[in-house]
Amino acid sequence: MLRKEDYICTTPFVYTEVFDDQQFLCCGNWLYKDKDIKQSENIKDNFYSDKAEYIRSTILDGSYSLCSETHCPKLAGLKNNIKPIDFIEKTKENIKKIKEETRVSMVNFCFDRSCNLACPSCRVEFINVHGKERESVEEKMNQLNDELSTEIERMYLSGTADPFFSNSYRKYLTNLNPEKYPNLHHIHIHTNANLWTKQFWSKLHKIHHLIKSCEVSIDASCKETYDIVRKGGDWDKLIENLSFIVTLPNIKDFHFSMVVSDDNYTEMLDFYYLIKGLFDKNAPTSKAYWDVFYNKLTDWGTFSSEEFKNKCIFDPNHDSYQDFLLEFDKIKHIKNKTTNLVC
């Protein structure tokens, strides 16, 4: 087992997630207390705040005291002798370098919750922000354009919405001028892919060369389960779009995620074969990397405490936990996977 004390997670030194009312240096769900660094409406000031520096110090001292090893797949990976690509060996030279290079180089756009789906694992209703909420989204867009455009190297759209449904994100992507972002070299798209059609992709032609990775949230391996866990989604449209997406030559990293619960845990292996089959059939000679991400269901307040408890099939106290272990054993041999389902 690799020891966290021997490595530096570089994420909090170069990355920020910006929400409408919060800001983080990592996925908020992968951290414990004192995780919100927002102290003002200025994204850059928050990134360099005392609170942000304290969070970074818990990485450098090797304690990772604010990080959840049960939710962060990177720390979970260390336990399985897998070193994440953004972890570096903790040496005096690397500590000095990471401190000197701390900057807002990657931004995750999380300040718009608009989405064409209403997945029970995420929300209780369909959301499409408007009015003052839309104005707030636009204000943050302007701030990124005016204050951070020369620093940003990577963008992540989006941790909370579908970037092809959100009016603000969609407009931003179609109108993005690469010349205004001289250091931008990578855009990561996180989507449910229901709207990622050939027609819409053609509208993004100015930034095709920048979109180099994606994550598609699916959570199922068949239409019957998809209709339960991805409310509002169209399975047939999804498969049609995925068959196109996997052929895109500029995308070098494909990730396909499954939020694991009692609804779908028996499909974990089938989910892997679904994705493998898409590449085998539609992009058999592709040199791109792809993997599947099995992610624990998170409590976003969409279930009652009892409902959430029943859905956490991966909890050792769950009545069907042994059944879950049998299913988990089926995917242990899969190499191209990421998971925080620590067993």
C-alpha positions in Angstrom: 0.0 0.0 0.0 1.4 3.4 -1.0 1.5 5.9 1.9 -0.2 9.3 1.6 2.5 10.8 3.7 5.0 10.2 0.9 3.0 12.2 -1.7 1.6 15.6 -2.5 -1.8 15.9 -4.1 -1.3 18.9 -6.4 -5.0 19.6 -6.9 -5.5 22.2 -4.1 -2.5 24.2 -5.4 -3.9 24.7 -9.0 -7.6 24.0 -8.9 -10.8 25.5 -7.6 -14.5 24.6 -7.7 -16.7 27.7 -7.9 -20.3 27.4 -6.7 -22.9 30.1 -6.4 -22.4 30.3 -2.6 -19.2 28.3 -1.9 -15.8 27.7 -3.3 -13.5 24.7 -2.8 -9.9 23.5 -3.7 -11.1 20.0 -4.5 -14.4 18.1 -4.8 -16.3 19.3 -1.8 -17.5 15.8 -1.1 -14.0 14.5 -0.9 -13.2 16.9 2.0 -14.2 17.0 5.7 -14.8 20.1 7.8 -13.5 23.6 7.0 -13.6 23.0 3.3 -15.3 26.1 2.0 -12.8 28.8 1.2 -15.3 31.5 0.1 -14.7 34.7 2.1 -15.7 37.2 -0.6 -17.3 37.3 -4.1 -13.8 37.4 -5.7 -12.7 34.0 -6.9 -9.0 34.8 -7.0 -8.9 36.4 -3.5 -10.6 33.3 -2.1 -8.0 31.0 -3.8 -5.2 32.8 -2.0 -6.9 33.3 1.3 -5.6 32.2 4.7 -8.2 29.4 4.8 -7.0 28.1 1.5 -3.4 28.1 2.6 -4.3 26.2 5.7 -6.0 23.5 3.6 -2.9 23.2 1.5 -0.7 22.9 4.6 -2.6 19.7 5.6 -1.5 18.2 2.3 2.2 19.3 2.7 2.4 18.0 6.3 1.2 14.5 5.0 -1.8 14.3 7.4 -4.5 15.0 4.8 -6.5 15.7 7.9 -9.3 17.5 5.9 -9.5 14.8 3.2 -12.0 11.9 3.2 -10.2 8.7 2.4 -13.6 7.0 2.0 -14.8 9.3 -0.7 -11.7 10.6 -2.5 -10.9 8.0 -5.2 -7.3 9.2 -5.3 -6.6 8.4 -1.7 -8.5 5.2 -2.1 -6.2 4.4 -5.1 -3.1 4.8 -2.9 -4.5 2.0 -0.7 -4.6 -0.2 -3.8 -1.0 0.8 -4.8 -2.3 3.1 -7.6 -0.6 6.5 -7.7 -2.9 9.2 -9.2 -1.4 11.1 -12.0 -1.6 14.4 -10.1 0.2 13.1 -7.0 3.9 13.8 -6.9 6.6 12.5 -4.6 7.0 14.6 -1.5 10.6 15.9 -1.6 12.0 19.3 -0.6 12.4 20.2 -4.2 8.7 19.4 -5.0 7.4 21.2 -2.0 9.3 24.3 -3.0 8.1 24.0 -6.6 4.4 23.5 -5.8 4.4 26.5 -3.5 6.0 28.7 -6.2 3.6 27.5 -8.8 0.4 27.8 -6.8 -2.1 29.6 -9.1 -5.7 29.4 -10.4 -4.9 27.2 -13.4 -8.0 25.0 -13.5 -11.5 26.1 -12.7 -14.6 23.9 -12.3 -17.7 25.7 -13.2 -20.2 24.8 -10.5 -22.2 27.9 -10.2 -25.1 26.9 -12.4 -27.3 23.9 -11.6 -29.3 23.9 -14.8 -29.8 20.4 -16.2 -32.1 18.6 -18.6 -32.2 15.6 -16.2 -33.5 15.3 -12.6 -31.5 12.3 -11.3 -32.6 11.2 -7.9 -29.0 10.9 -6.7 -28.5 14.7 -7.4 -31.8 16.6 -7.2 -35.5 16.3 -6.5 -36.7 18.3 -9.5 -35.7 19.7 -12.9 -33.6 22.9 -12.5 -33.1 25.7 -15.0 -31.9 28.9 -13.4 -33.4 32.2 -14.4 -33.8 35.7 -13.0 -31.4 36.8 -10.3 -29.8 33.3 -10.3 -29.0 33.6 -14.0 -27.6 37.1 -13.3 -25.3 35.7 -10.6 -24.1 33.0 -13.1 -23.3 35.7 -15.7 -21.4 37.8 -13.1 -19.1 34.9 -12.4 -18.6 34.3 -16.1 -17.6 37.9 -16.5 -15.2 37.6 -13.6 -13.5 34.6 -15.2 -13.3 36.5 -18.4 -12.0 39.7 -16.9 -9.7 38.6 -14.1 -8.6 35.0 -14.8 -8.5 34.5 -18.5 -4.8 34.9 -18.7 -4.1 32.4 -15.9 -6.6 29.6 -16.7 -5.0 26.6 -18.3 -7.8 24.1 -17.9 -11.6 24.3 -17.6 -14.0 21.8 -16.2 -17.7 22.2 -17.2 -19.5 21.2 -15.1 -19.7 19.7 -11.7 -23.3 20.7 -11.1 -25.1 21.2 -14.4 -25.1 19.9 -18.0 -22.9 22.3 -20.0 -24.9 21.7 -23.1 -28.2 22.5 -21.4 -27.3 25.5 -19.2 -28.0 28.6 -21.2 -25.0 30.4 -19.8 -22.5 27.6 -20.2 -23.7 26.7 -23.7 -23.4 30.4 -24.8 -20.0 30.6 -23.2 -18.7 27.6 -25.0 -20.0 28.5 -28.4 -18.7 32.0 -28.1 -15.4 31.3 -26.4 -12.5 33.1 -28.0 -9.2 31.1 -27.5 -7.2 34.3 -28.1 -8.6 35.7 -24.8 -7.3 32.7 -23.0 -3.7 32.4 -24.2 -2.7 29.7 -21.7 -5.9 27.6 -22.0 -5.0 24.2 -23.5 -7.6 21.8 -22.1 -11.3 21.8 -21.6 -12.9 18.9 -19.8 -16.6 18.3 -20.4 -18.8 16.5 -17.8 -22.2 15.8 -19.2 -25.0 13.3 -19.3 -24.5 13.3 -23.1 -28.2 13.4 -24.0 -27.6 16.7 -25.8 -24.1 15.9 -27.2 -25.3 15.4 -30.7 -23.3 15.8 -34.0 -25.3 18.9 -34.7 -24.4 20.7 -31.5 -20.8 19.5 -31.6 -20.4 21.3 -35.0 -21.3 24.6 -33.2 -18.2 24.2 -31.0 -15.8 24.0 -33.9 -13.7 26.9 -32.6 -12.8 25.0 -29.5 -12.7 21.4 -30.8 -8.9 21.3 -30.4 -9.3 22.4 -26.7 -11.8 19.7 -25.6 -9.5 16.9 -24.8 -11.3 14.9 -22.1 -14.8 14.2 -20.9 -16.8 12.4 -18.3 -20.2 11.0 -19.1 -22.5 10.2 -16.2 -24.6 7.2 -17.0 -25.3 5.1 -13.8 -26.8 2.2 -15.7 -26.1 -0.6 -18.2 -29.6 -0.9 -19.6 -32.7 1.2 -20.4 -34.8 -0.2 -17.5 -32.4 1.0 -14.9 -31.5 4.2 -16.7 -35.1 5.3 -16.6 -35.0 4.9 -12.8 -31.6 6.6 -12.0 -31.5 9.2 -14.8 -35.0 10.8 -14.7 -35.7 12.6 -18.0 -33.0 10.8 -19.9 -33.4 9.1 -23.2 -31.4 5.8 -23.3 -31.6 5.3 -27.1 -30.5 8.9 -27.7 -27.7 8.4 -25.2 -26.3 5.3 -27.0 -26.6 7.1 -30.3 -24.6 10.0 -29.0 -22.0 7.9 -27.3 -21.4 6.0 -30.5 -20.5 9.3 -32.0 -18.6 10.7 -29.1 -16.1 7.8 -28.8 -15.0 8.5 -32.3 -13.9 12.1 -31.7 -10.2 12.3 -32.4 -9.2 15.2 -30.2 -10.5 13.7 -27.0 -7.8 11.6 -25.5 -9.3 10.7 -22.2 -12.8 9.3 -21.8 -14.4 8.6 -18.4 -17.8 7.0 -17.8 -19.3 7.1 -14.4 -21.7 5.1 -12.4 -23.0 6.3 -9.0 -23.5 3.0 -7.2 -26.6 2.3 -5.2 -29.0 -0.4 -4.5 -30.6 0.4 -7.8 -27.7 -0.6 -10.0 -24.9 -2.4 -8.1 -25.7 -5.7 -9.9 -24.8 -4.0 -13.2 -21.3 -2.9 -12.4 -19.7 -5.5 -14.6 -22.3 -5.0 -17.4 -21.5 -1.3 -17.2 -17.9 -1.9 -18.0 -18.8 -4.2 -20.9 -21.3 -1.6 -22.2 -18.5 1.0 -22.5 -16.0 -1.5 -23.9 -18.5 -2.5 -26.5 -19.0 1.1 -27.7 -15.3 1.4 -28.3 -14.9 -2.0 -29.9 -17.8 -1.3 -32.3 -17.4 2.4 -33.1 -13.7 3.2 -32.5 -11.8 -0.1 -32.6 -8.5 1.5 -33.5 -8.7 4.4 -31.1 -5.6 5.2 -29.1 -7.5 7.2 -26.5 -7.6 6.2 -22.9 -10.9 5.3 -21.4 -12.0 4.1 -18.0 -15.1 3.6 -15.8 -15.6 5.3 -12.5 -17.6 3.5 -9.8 -18.6 6.2 -7.4 -20.4 6.0 -4.0 -23.8 7.5 -3.8 -23.6 10.8 -1.9 -26.2 12.4 0.3 -27.1 15.7 -1.4 -30.3 15.9 0.6 -32.5 14.2 -2.0 -33.4 11.3 0.1 -34.6 10.9 3.7 -32.0 9.5 6.1 -33.7 6.1 6.0 -33.9 6.1 2.2 -30.3 7.0 1.9 -29.3 4.3 4.3 -31.2 1.7 2.3 -29.5 2.9 -0.9 -25.9 2.7 0.4 -25.4 -0.9 -0.7 -21.7 -0.5 -0.2 -22.1 0.2 3.6 -20.9 -2.8 5.6 -23.9 -2.4 7.8 -26.3 -2.8 4.8 -28.4 -5.9 4.9 -27.3 -6.8 1.4 -23.7 -5.9 1.8 -22.5 -9.5 1.1 -24.4 -9.4 -2.2 -22.6 -6.2 -3.0 -19.2 -7.8 -2.3 -20.0 -10.6 -4.7 -20.7 -8.0 -7.4 -17.6 -6.0 -6.5 -15.5 -9.1 -6.9 -16.6 -9.3 -10.5 -14.9 -5.9 -11.3 -11.8 -6.4 -9.3 -9.9 -7.6 -12.3 -10.7 -4.6 -14.4 -7.7 -2.5 -14.9 -9.2 0.6 -16.5 -11.4 1.6 -13.6 -11.4 4.2 -10.8 -13.4 3.7 -7.6 -13.9 4.9 -4.1 -15.8 1.7 -3.2 -13.1 0.6 -0.8 -13.7 -2.9 0.5 
